[in-house]
Amino acid sequence: AVVSTQSTGLPMERIEAFSDGVYAISMTLLAVSNAEKMAEHKDEEYFLHFFQNSSQSFVTCFGLVSVLWFVHHQLCHNIERNNSVLGGFNTIALAFVGGVPFTSGLLLFYANPENYH
């Protein structure tokens, strides 16, 4: 039996480019959503409290996405062949990365005691 070294899926460069785009958009949404929410607060004391919580949430989530991107990047460089199954698993993993800005928003919302109704 002859084992083919040809990939049956997309070229790895395309998968990497798409993945890098998802990571970049996720990181951008983290920054923009935090900046937008911070701009809403006019009271100085409340703004400082919000800034502290916002910064913690941003750094934690941005760090998580950065680590995930680095691991994904290393993994992609070690893959010699791919197929549609790998593409499916990659898409599922990227869906979780895309959910990080939403999770950051939840952390930020519940960090404010006024939101506990």
ZIRADA-V322480 format. One record per pair of residues at least 24 apart in sequence whose ideal C-beta (glycine too) atoms are under 10 Angstrom apart, sorted by the first residue. I is the first residue (numbers start at 1). J is the second residue. D is the distance in whole Angstrom. If there is no record, write none. Layout:
[[I,J,D] [I,J,D]]
This chain:
[[3,81,10] [4,81,8] [5,80,7] [5,81,6] [6,81,7] [7,79,9] [7,80,8] [7,81,5] [7,82,5] [7,83,7] [7,86,9] [8,81,8] [8,82,8] [8,83,5] [8,84,7] [8,85,10] [8,86,10] [8,87,10] [9,81,9] [9,82,4] [9,83,5] [9,84,5] [9,85,8] [9,86,6] [9,87,5] [9,88,9] [9,90,10] [10,82,7] [10,83,10] [10,84,9] [10,86,9] [10,87,6] [10,90,10] [11,82,8] [12,76,6] [12,77,9] [12,79,6] [12,80,9] [12,81,9] [12,82,6] [12,86,9] [13,76,9] [14,82,10] [14,87,10] [15,72,10] [15,76,7] [15,79,9] [15,82,7] [15,86,8] [15,87,7] [15,90,6] [15,91,10] [15,94,10] [16,72,9] [16,73,8] [16,76,5] [16,77,9] [16,79,10] [16,90,10] [18,87,9] [18,90,8] [18,91,9] [18,94,8] [19,69,8] [19,72,6] [19,73,8] [19,75,10] [19,76,7] [19,90,7] [19,91,9] [19,93,8] [19,94,6] [19,97,8] [20,69,8] [20,72,9] [20,73,8] [20,76,9] [21,94,9] [22,65,10] [22,69,9] [22,72,10] [22,90,10] [22,91,9] [22,93,9] [22,94,5] [22,95,9] [22,97,6] [22,98,6] [23,65,6] [23,66,9] [23,68,7] [23,69,4] [23,70,10] [23,72,7] [23,73,9] [23,94,8] [23,97,6] [23,98,9] [23,100,10] [24,65,10] [24,69,9] [25,97,9] [25,98,8] [25,101,9] [26,61,9] [26,62,9] [26,64,10] [26,65,5] [26,68,9] [26,69,9] [26,94,9] [26,96,10] [26,97,5] [26,98,6] [26,99,9] [26,100,5] [26,101,6] [26,102,10] [26,104,10] [27,61,9] [27,62,6] [27,65,6] [27,66,8] [27,69,8] [27,97,9] [27,100,9] [27,101,9] [28,101,9] [29,61,10] [29,65,10] [29,98,9] [29,100,8] [29,101,4] [29,102,9] [29,104,9] [29,105,9] [30,57,9] [30,58,6] [30,59,10] [30,61,6] [30,62,6] [30,64,10] [30,65,7] [30,100,7] [30,101,5] [30,103,10] [30,104,6] [30,105,9] [31,58,7] [31,62,8] [31,101,9] [32,101,9] [33,57,10] [33,58,9] [33,101,6] [33,102,9] [33,104,7] [33,105,6] [33,108,8] [34,58,5] [34,61,9] [34,62,9] [34,101,9] [34,104,7] [34,105,9] [34,108,7] [37,105,8] [37,108,7] [37,109,9] [38,108,10] [46,112,9] [46,114,9] [49,111,9] [49,112,8] [49,113,10] [50,108,8] [50,111,9] [50,112,7] [52,111,9] [53,107,8] [53,108,6] [53,109,10] [53,110,10] [53,111,4] [53,112,7] [54,104,9] [54,107,10] [54,108,6] [54,111,8] [54,112,10] [56,107,8] [56,108,9] [56,111,8] [57,103,9] [57,104,5] [57,105,8] [57,106,9] [57,107,5] [57,108,5] [57,109,10] [57,111,7] [58,104,7] [58,107,10] [58,108,9] [60,100,10] [60,103,10] [60,104,8] [60,107,8] [61,100,5] [61,101,7] [61,102,10] [61,103,7] [61,104,4] [61,105,9] [61,107,8] [61,108,10] [62,100,9] [62,104,9] [64,97,9] [64,100,6] [64,103,9] [64,104,9] [65,97,6] [65,98,10] [65,100,5] [65,101,9] [65,104,10] [68,93,8] [68,94,10] [68,96,8] [68,97,6] [68,100,8] [69,97,8] [72,97,8]]
